[in-house]
Amino acid sequence: QVQLVESGGGLVQTGGSLRLSCVASRSIVGILSLGWYRQGPGKQRDWVATITGRDRTDYADSVKGRFTISRDNAKNMVYLEMNNLKPEDTGLYYCYADILIPRTTYWGQGTQVTVSS
């Protein structure tokens, strides 16, 4: 089992930057993948970015070139660096962890990001 706690959200103007952090309750070494989803007001939860156990990264088209996902295995942390933020980036950002055995996805409680125009 893994507990995930996000932090780093806040209110920022268009073009600004934020860095989200997610700390896991256990070692993230061996976890299949970690990443972020977001849910905007009145919208479904959408995938944002993933980093695998082999440090392969992947991004939604809407954030490519602006967001960077990274991990620090020693600190059990996953980060999402967000630059050139836009109002459409507003939402509740959730950290997730995919465990292979047994195949399970764990979620954090979310951290709010609001981008003002």
C-alpha positions as CSV (number, residue, x, y, z in Angstrom):
1,Q,0.0,0.0,0.0
2,V,1.1,3.6,-0.7
3,Q,-0.1,6.9,0.7
4,L,0.6,9.9,-1.5
5,V,0.5,13.5,-0.4
6,E,0.7,16.4,-2.8
7,S,1.8,19.9,-2.2
8,G,2.9,23.1,-4.0
9,G,-0.4,24.2,-5.5
10,G,-1.5,27.8,-5.4
11,L,-2.7,30.9,-7.3
12,V,-0.5,32.1,-10.1
13,Q,-0.9,34.6,-13.0
14,T,-0.9,33.5,-16.6
15,G,2.7,32.8,-17.7
16,G,3.8,32.0,-14.2
17,S,5.3,28.8,-12.7
18,L,4.6,26.4,-10.0
19,R,6.3,23.2,-8.8
20,L,4.1,20.4,-7.4
21,S,5.5,17.8,-5.1
22,C,4.2,14.4,-4.2
23,V,5.7,12.4,-1.3
24,A,5.1,8.6,-1.0
25,S,4.8,6.7,2.3
26,R,7.3,4.1,1.1
27,S,10.1,3.7,-1.3
28,I,9.2,4.5,-4.9
29,V,11.9,2.2,-6.3
30,G,10.2,-0.6,-8.0
31,I,6.9,1.2,-8.5
32,L,5.8,0.6,-12.1
33,S,5.0,4.3,-12.8
34,L,4.2,7.6,-11.1
35,G,2.6,10.7,-12.4
36,W,-0.1,13.3,-12.4
37,Y,-3.7,13.8,-13.4
38,R,-5.8,17.0,-13.2
39,Q,-9.4,17.8,-13.0
40,G,-10.6,21.2,-14.0
41,P,-13.9,22.8,-12.9
42,G,-16.8,20.7,-14.3
43,K,-14.4,18.5,-16.2
44,Q,-13.3,14.9,-16.0
45,R,-10.0,13.9,-14.6
46,D,-7.4,14.0,-17.3
47,W,-3.9,12.5,-17.5
48,V,-1.0,15.0,-17.4
49,A,2.3,13.2,-17.2
50,T,4.0,10.0,-16.2
51,I,7.4,8.8,-15.2
52,T,8.3,5.1,-15.2
53,G,10.6,3.1,-13.0
54,R,13.2,3.5,-15.8
55,D,12.8,7.2,-15.9
56,R,10.9,7.3,-19.2
57,T,8.6,10.3,-19.3
58,D,5.5,11.0,-21.2
59,Y,3.2,14.1,-21.4
60,A,-0.2,15.1,-22.5
61,D,0.0,17.2,-25.7
62,S,-1.5,20.2,-23.9
63,V,1.5,20.4,-21.5
64,K,4.4,19.3,-23.7
65,G,7.2,21.8,-23.6
66,R,5.8,23.5,-20.5
67,F,5.7,20.8,-17.8
68,T,8.5,18.5,-16.6
69,I,8.0,15.5,-14.4
70,S,10.9,14.1,-12.3
71,R,11.5,11.8,-9.4
72,D,13.9,11.6,-6.5
73,N,14.1,8.0,-5.3
74,A,16.1,8.9,-2.2
75,K,13.3,11.1,-1.0
76,N,10.4,9.1,-2.3
77,M,9.3,12.2,-4.2
78,V,7.7,13.0,-7.6
79,Y,7.7,16.5,-8.9
80,L,5.8,18.4,-11.6
81,E,7.5,21.6,-12.7
82,M,4.9,23.7,-14.5
83,N,6.0,26.7,-16.6
84,N,4.2,29.2,-18.8
85,L,0.9,28.4,-17.0
86,K,-2.4,29.1,-18.7
87,P,-5.9,29.5,-17.3
88,E,-6.8,26.2,-18.8
89,D,-4.2,24.6,-16.6
90,T,-6.5,25.4,-13.6
91,G,-7.6,22.4,-11.7
92,L,-7.1,19.9,-8.9
93,Y,-3.8,18.0,-9.5
94,Y,-3.6,14.4,-8.3
95,C,-0.5,12.4,-7.9
96,Y,-0.8,8.6,-8.6
97,A,1.3,5.5,-8.3
98,D,0.9,2.3,-10.3
99,I,1.9,-0.8,-8.5
100,L,2.6,-4.0,-10.6
101,I,2.0,-6.7,-8.0
102,P,-0.8,-6.6,-7.2
103,R,-1.8,-4.3,-10.0
104,T,-3.2,-1.3,-8.1
105,T,-3.3,2.4,-8.6
106,Y,-3.1,4.7,-5.6
107,W,-4.1,8.4,-5.5
108,G,-3.3,11.4,-3.4
109,Q,-5.9,13.9,-2.2
110,G,-4.9,16.5,-4.7
111,T,-3.5,20.0,-4.7
112,Q,-5.3,23.0,-6.2
113,V,-3.7,25.0,-9.0
114,T,-5.4,28.2,-10.1
115,V,-4.1,30.3,-13.0
116,S,-5.6,33.8,-13.3
117,S,-5.9,35.5,-16.6
